[in-house]
Each structure stands twice: as structure tokens, then as C-alpha cells.
């Protein structure tokens, strides 16, 4: 099985050989919900920026801000 076939199969949840819009967007919904900390189905800049800031903090091993 090729890399592309595996990728396709991960999205084709019902294994019918076709990817629906719902199947395609389901992984993104989970990611959106993690960012939407107040649960209002909208992302504010603050919600978006916190995730970016946290990623940087995790990558900044020595904590020098660079």
C-alpha cells in the first residue's frame, strides 16, 4: 500500500472508496475544538495565539525566548 493510499484510507472512515466532506473535515474539527477554549465555536485571536505561544515555549529548551 502506498503512502497516498494509507492517507486516503485514514480519511475514508466507512471504507466505501470515497471521502465525504464530513470525513475530510472530521480531523480538523477535533483540532478546532482544542483551540476553542471557551467552547463558543469561534476562535478569537487570543485562543489562536495561546497555542502558537505554547508551541514556541515547548521548543525553547533553554527558555531564552529565542
Backbone atoms as SQL, in Angstrom:
CREATE TABLE atoms (id INTEGER PRIMARY KEY, chain TEXT, resi INTEGER, resn TEXT, atom TEXT, x REAL, y REAL, z REAL);
INSERT INTO atoms VALUES
  (1, 'A', 1, 'UNK', 'N', 0.850, -1.183, 0.000),
  (2, 'A', 1, 'UNK', 'CA', 0.000, 0.000, 0.000),
  (3, 'A', 1, 'UNK', 'C', 0.895, 1.245, 0.000),
  (4, 'A', 2, 'UNK', 'N', 0.605, 2.186, -0.863),
  (5, 'A', 2, 'UNK', 'CA', 1.412, 3.399, -0.965),
  (6, 'A', 2, 'UNK', 'C', 1.071, 4.351, 0.182),
  (7, 'A', 3, 'UNK', 'N', 1.929, 5.323, 0.359),
  (8, 'A', 3, 'UNK', 'CA', 1.710, 6.348, 1.378),
  (9, 'A', 3, 'UNK', 'C', 0.403, 7.102, 1.116),
  (10, 'A', 4, 'UNK', 'N', 0.140, 7.399, -0.145),
  (11, 'A', 4, 'UNK', 'CA', -1.095, 8.109, -0.504),
  (12, 'A', 4, 'UNK', 'C', -2.329, 7.243, -0.221),
  (13, 'A', 5, 'UNK', 'N', -2.244, 5.953, -0.484),
  (14, 'A', 5, 'UNK', 'CA', -3.370, 5.059, -0.208),
  (15, 'A', 5, 'UNK', 'C', -3.646, 4.998, 1.294),
  (16, 'A', 6, 'UNK', 'N', -2.603, 4.936, 2.094),
  (17, 'A', 6, 'UNK', 'CA', -2.791, 4.915, 3.554),
  (18, 'A', 6, 'UNK', 'C', -3.432, 6.210, 4.023),
  (19, 'A', 7, 'UNK', 'N', -2.983, 7.331, 3.464),
  (20, 'A', 7, 'UNK', 'CA', -3.561, 8.635, 3.805),
  (21, 'A', 7, 'UNK', 'C', -5.049, 8.672, 3.428),
  (22, 'A', 8, 'UNK', 'N', -5.351, 8.201, 2.242),
  (23, 'A', 8, 'UNK', 'CA', -6.738, 8.160, 1.780),
  (24, 'A', 8, 'UNK', 'C', -7.579, 7.279, 2.707),
  (25, 'A', 9, 'UNK', 'N', -7.068, 6.106, 3.027),
  (26, 'A', 9, 'UNK', 'CA', -7.808, 5.163, 3.870),
  (27, 'A', 9, 'UNK', 'C', -8.067, 5.710, 5.266),
  (28, 'A', 10, 'UNK', 'N', -7.146, 6.513, 5.783),
  (29, 'A', 10, 'UNK', 'CA', -7.369, 7.115, 7.106),
  (30, 'A', 10, 'UNK', 'C', -8.581, 8.030, 7.087),
  (31, 'A', 11, 'UNK', 'N', -8.789, 8.735, 5.984),
  (32, 'A', 11, 'UNK', 'CA', -9.926, 9.652, 5.883),
  (33, 'A', 11, 'UNK', 'C', -11.215, 8.944, 5.474),
  (34, 'A', 12, 'UNK', 'N', -11.115, 7.894, 4.698),
  (35, 'A', 12, 'UNK', 'CA', -12.297, 7.151, 4.225),
  (36, 'A', 12, 'UNK', 'C', -12.780, 6.233, 5.348),
  (37, 'A', 13, 'UNK', 'N', -13.456, 6.817, 6.327),
  (38, 'A', 13, 'UNK', 'CA', -13.841, 6.101, 7.542),
  (39, 'A', 13, 'UNK', 'C', -14.752, 4.903, 7.290),
  (40, 'A', 14, 'UNK', 'N', -15.664, 5.007, 6.351),
  (41, 'A', 14, 'UNK', 'CA', -16.603, 3.895, 6.113),
  (42, 'A', 14, 'UNK', 'C', -16.114, 2.933, 5.029),
  (43, 'A', 15, 'UNK', 'N', -14.921, 3.171, 4.523),
  (44, 'A', 15, 'UNK', 'CA', -14.266, 2.293, 3.545),
  (45, 'A', 15, 'UNK', 'C', -15.094, 2.040, 2.289),
  (46, 'A', 16, 'UNK', 'N', -15.754, 3.093, 1.808),
  (47, 'A', 16, 'UNK', 'CA', -16.545, 2.949, 0.590),
  (48, 'A', 16, 'UNK', 'C', -15.791, 3.398, -0.654),
  (49, 'A', 17, 'UNK', 'N', -14.512, 3.760, -0.485),
  (50, 'A', 17, 'UNK', 'CA', -13.709, 4.194, -1.624),
  (51, 'A', 17, 'UNK', 'C', -13.907, 5.644, -1.999),
  (52, 'A', 18, 'UNK', 'N', -14.633, 6.388, -1.165),
  (53, 'A', 18, 'UNK', 'CA', -14.884, 7.809, -1.407),
  (54, 'A', 18, 'UNK', 'C', -14.742, 8.550, -0.086),
  (55, 'A', 19, 'UNK', 'N', -14.249, 9.784, -0.144),
  (56, 'A', 19, 'UNK', 'CA', -14.129, 10.613, 1.044),
  (57, 'A', 19, 'UNK', 'C', -15.192, 11.704, 0.976),
  (58, 'A', 20, 'UNK', 'N', -16.083, 11.706, 1.955),
  (59, 'A', 20, 'UNK', 'CA', -17.105, 12.749, 2.024),
  (60, 'A', 20, 'UNK', 'C', -16.518, 14.002, 2.681),
  (61, 'A', 21, 'UNK', 'N', -17.232, 15.093, 2.563),
  (62, 'A', 21, 'UNK', 'CA', -16.804, 16.332, 3.210),
  (63, 'A', 21, 'UNK', 'C', -16.689, 16.133, 4.715),
  (64, 'A', 22, 'UNK', 'N', -17.652, 15.436, 5.300),
  (65, 'A', 22, 'UNK', 'CA', -17.631, 15.178, 6.744),
  (66, 'A', 22, 'UNK', 'C', -16.395, 14.361, 7.116),
  (67, 'A', 23, 'UNK', 'N', -16.098, 13.321, 6.341),
  (68, 'A', 23, 'UNK', 'CA', -14.906, 12.514, 6.613),
  (69, 'A', 23, 'UNK', 'C', -13.641, 13.363, 6.497),
  (70, 'A', 24, 'UNK', 'N', -13.608, 14.233, 5.509),
  (71, 'A', 24, 'UNK', 'CA', -12.427, 15.063, 5.274),
  (72, 'A', 24, 'UNK', 'C', -12.221, 16.073, 6.400),
  (73, 'A', 25, 'UNK', 'N', -13.301, 16.624, 6.919),
  (74, 'A', 25, 'UNK', 'CA', -13.184, 17.694, 7.908),
  (75, 'A', 25, 'UNK', 'C', -13.146, 17.206, 9.358),
  (76, 'A', 26, 'UNK', 'N', -13.510, 15.959, 9.623),
  (77, 'A', 26, 'UNK', 'CA', -13.567, 15.454, 10.994),
  (78, 'A', 26, 'UNK', 'C', -12.252, 15.655, 11.757),
  (79, 'A', 27, 'UNK', 'N', -11.096, 15.342, 11.191),
  (80, 'A', 27, 'UNK', 'CA', -9.860, 15.588, 11.955),
  (81, 'A', 27, 'UNK', 'C', -9.645, 17.065, 12.293),
  (82, 'A', 28, 'UNK', 'N', -10.083, 17.931, 11.427),
  (83, 'A', 28, 'UNK', 'CA', -9.925, 19.367, 11.673),
  (84, 'A', 28, 'UNK', 'C', -10.869, 19.854, 12.765),
  (85, 'A', 29, 'UNK', 'N', -12.031, 19.231, 12.885),
  (86, 'A', 29, 'UNK', 'CA', -12.983, 19.605, 13.932),
  (87, 'A', 29, 'UNK', 'C', -12.362, 19.358, 15.303),
  (88, 'A', 30, 'UNK', 'N', -11.717, 18.226, 15.464),
  (89, 'A', 30, 'UNK', 'CA', -11.074, 17.911, 16.743),
  (90, 'A', 30, 'UNK', 'C', -9.989, 18.935, 17.069),
  (91, 'A', 31, 'UNK', 'N', -9.193, 19.305, 16.081),
  (92, 'A', 31, 'UNK', 'CA', -8.142, 20.303, 16.297),
  (93, 'A', 31, 'UNK', 'C', -8.753, 21.659, 16.635),
  (94, 'A', 32, 'UNK', 'N', -9.830, 22.027, 15.954),
  (95, 'A', 32, 'UNK', 'CA', -10.514, 23.294, 16.227),
  (96, 'A', 32, 'UNK', 'C', -11.031, 23.316, 17.660),
  (97, 'A', 33, 'UNK', 'N', -11.642, 22.232, 18.088),
  (98, 'A', 33, 'UNK', 'CA', -12.197, 22.173, 19.448),
  (99, 'A', 33, 'UNK', 'C', -11.121, 22.348, 20.510),
  (100, 'A', 34, 'UNK', 'N', -9.928, 21.831, 20.253),
  (101, 'A', 34, 'UNK', 'CA', -8.826, 22.017, 21.207),
  (102, 'A', 34, 'UNK', 'C', -8.444, 23.490, 21.323),
  (103, 'A', 35, 'UNK', 'N', -8.489, 24.211, 20.212),
  (104, 'A', 35, 'UNK', 'CA', -8.157, 25.630, 20.226),
  (105, 'A', 35, 'UNK', 'C', -9.267, 26.478, 20.826),
  (106, 'A', 36, 'UNK', 'N', -10.511, 26.071, 20.648),
  (107, 'A', 36, 'UNK', 'CA', -11.680, 26.835, 21.100),
  (108, 'A', 36, 'UNK', 'C', -11.898, 26.613, 22.600),
  (109, 'A', 37, 'UNK', 'N', -11.073, 27.264, 23.409),
  (110, 'A', 37, 'UNK', 'CA', -11.070, 27.000, 24.849),
  (111, 'A', 37, 'UNK', 'C', -12.343, 27.445, 25.554),
  (112, 'A', 38, 'UNK', 'N', -13.069, 28.431, 25.009),
  (113, 'A', 38, 'UNK', 'CA', -14.309, 28.850, 25.659),
  (114, 'A', 38, 'UNK', 'C', -15.543, 28.145, 25.093),
  (115, 'A', 39, 'UNK', 'N', -15.343, 27.288, 24.102),
  (116, 'A', 39, 'UNK', 'CA', -16.423, 26.461, 23.571),
  (117, 'A', 39, 'UNK', 'C', -17.521, 27.192, 22.825),
  (118, 'A', 40, 'UNK', 'N', -17.234, 28.376, 22.289),
  (119, 'A', 40, 'UNK', 'CA', -18.275, 29.139, 21.590),
  (120, 'A', 40, 'UNK', 'C', -18.288, 28.917, 20.081),
  (121, 'A', 41, 'UNK', 'N', -17.505, 27.945, 19.600),
  (122, 'A', 41, 'UNK', 'CA', -17.406, 27.628, 18.165),
  (123, 'A', 41, 'UNK', 'C', -16.839, 28.767, 17.327),
  (124, 'A', 42, 'UNK', 'N', -16.091, 29.650, 17.966),
  (125, 'A', 42, 'UNK', 'CA', -15.386, 30.727, 17.294),
  (126, 'A', 42, 'UNK', 'C', -13.980, 30.782, 17.870),
  (127, 'A', 43, 'UNK', 'N', -13.000, 31.082, 17.033),
  (128, 'A', 43, 'UNK', 'CA', -11.641, 31.252, 17.535),
  (129, 'A', 43, 'UNK', 'C', -11.304, 32.725, 17.585),
  (130, 'A', 44, 'UNK', 'N', -11.000, 33.197, 18.770),
  (131, 'A', 44, 'UNK', 'CA', -10.504, 34.564, 18.914),
  (132, 'A', 44, 'UNK', 'C', -9.005, 34.548, 18.628),
  (133, 'A', 45, 'UNK', 'N', -8.458, 35.714, 18.422),
  (134, 'A', 45, 'UNK', 'CA', -7.013, 35.789, 18.214),
  (135, 'A', 45, 'UNK', 'C', -6.286, 35.264, 19.439),
  (136, 'A', 46, 'UNK', 'N', -6.804, 35.555, 20.612),
  (137, 'A', 46, 'UNK', 'CA', -6.154, 35.103, 21.844),
  (138, 'A', 46, 'UNK', 'C', -6.103, 33.587, 21.913),
  (139, 'A', 47, 'UNK', 'N', -7.202, 32.911, 21.571),
  (140, 'A', 47, 'UNK', 'CA', -7.207, 31.447, 21.585),
  (141, 'A', 47, 'UNK', 'C', -6.183, 30.895, 20.590),
  (142, 'A', 48, 'UNK', 'N', -6.125, 31.503, 19.438),
  (143, 'A', 48, 'UNK', 'CA', -5.180, 31.078, 18.402),
  (144, 'A', 48, 'UNK', 'C', -3.741, 31.343, 18.848),
  (145, 'A', 49, 'UNK', 'N', -3.498, 32.523, 19.386),
  (146, 'A', 49, 'UNK', 'CA', -2.147, 32.929, 19.767),
  (147, 'A', 49, 'UNK', 'C', -1.612, 32.114, 20.935),
  (148, 'A', 50, 'UNK', 'N', -2.462, 31.722, 21.872),
  (149, 'A', 50, 'UNK', 'CA', -2.011, 30.925, 23.010),
  (150, 'A', 50, 'UNK', 'C', -1.387, 29.630, 22.522),
  (151, 'A', 51, 'UNK', 'N', -2.009, 28.981, 21.564),
  (152, 'A', 51, 'UNK', 'CA', -1.477, 27.732, 21.024),
  (153, 'A', 51, 'UNK', 'C', -0.114, 27.964, 20.385),
  (154, 'A', 52, 'UNK', 'N', 0.011, 29.013, 19.604),
  (155, 'A', 52, 'UNK', 'CA', 1.286, 29.330, 18.958),
  (156, 'A', 52, 'UNK', 'C', 2.353, 29.637, 19.999),
  (157, 'A', 53, 'UNK', 'N', 1.986, 30.413, 20.999),
  (158, 'A', 53, 'UNK', 'CA', 2.915, 30.763, 22.058),
  (159, 'A', 53, 'UNK', 'C', 3.359, 29.526, 22.835),
  (160, 'A', 54, 'UNK', 'N', 2.416, 28.630, 23.117),
  (161, 'A', 54, 'UNK', 'CA', 2.744, 27.403, 23.845),
  (162, 'A', 54, 'UNK', 'C', 3.670, 26.504, 23.036),
  (163, 'A', 55, 'UNK', 'N', 3.480, 26.458, 21.728),
  (164, 'A', 55, 'UNK', 'CA', 4.377, 25.679, 20.867),
  (165, 'A', 55, 'UNK', 'C', 5.795, 26.218, 20.949),
  (166, 'A', 56, 'UNK', 'N', 5.913, 27.545, 20.904),
  (167, 'A', 56, 'UNK', 'CA', 7.234, 28.159, 20.971),
  (168, 'A', 56, 'UNK', 'C', 7.887, 27.859, 22.318),
  (169, 'A', 57, 'UNK', 'N', 7.118, 28.000, 23.391),
  (170, 'A', 57, 'UNK', 'CA', 7.664, 27.727, 24.720),
  (171, 'A', 57, 'UNK', 'C', 8.169, 26.295, 24.814),
  (172, 'A', 58, 'UNK', 'N', 7.440, 25.350, 24.218),
  (173, 'A', 58, 'UNK', 'CA', 7.855, 23.970, 24.237),
  (174, 'A', 58, 'UNK', 'C', 9.133, 23.726, 23.449),
  (175, 'A', 59, 'UNK', 'N', 9.331, 24.501, 22.386),
  (176, 'A', 59, 'UNK', 'CA', 10.504, 24.350, 21.543),
  (177, 'A', 59, 'UNK', 'C', 11.710, 25.124, 22.088),
  (178, 'A', 60, 'UNK', 'N', 11.454, 26.084, 22.978),
  (179, 'A', 60, 'UNK', 'CA', 12.528, 26.918, 23.537),
  (180, 'A', 60, 'UNK', 'C', 13.123, 26.217, 24.761),
  (181, 'A', 61, 'UNK', 'N', 13.976, 25.230, 24.482),
  (182, 'A', 61, 'UNK', 'CA', 14.522, 24.365, 25.531),
  (183, 'A', 61, 'UNK', 'C', 15.245, 25.098, 26.649),
  (184, 'A', 62, 'UNK', 'N', 15.965, 26.158, 26.330),
  (185, 'A', 62, 'UNK', 'CA', 16.724, 26.849, 27.374),
  (186, 'A', 62, 'UNK', 'C', 15.976, 28.059, 27.937),
  (187, 'A', 63, 'UNK', 'N', 14.783, 28.335, 27.433),
  (188, 'A', 63, 'UNK', 'CA', 13.939, 29.399, 27.972),
  (189, 'A', 63, 'UNK', 'C', 14.456, 30.811, 27.747),
  (190, 'A', 64, 'UNK', 'N', 15.308, 31.016, 26.729),
  (191, 'A', 64, 'UNK', 'CA', 15.859, 32.344, 26.498),
  (192, 'A', 64, 'UNK', 'C', 14.992, 33.202, 25.580),
  (193, 'A', 65, 'UNK', 'N', 13.876, 32.646, 25.083),
  (194, 'A', 65, 'UNK', 'CA', 12.992, 33.419, 24.218),
  (195, 'A', 65, 'UNK', 'C', 13.444, 33.499, 22.773),
  (196, 'A', 66, 'UNK', 'N', 14.486, 32.792, 22.410),
  (197, 'A', 66, 'UNK', 'CA', 14.992, 32.809, 21.031),
  (198, 'A', 66, 'UNK', 'C', 14.883, 31.445, 20.408);
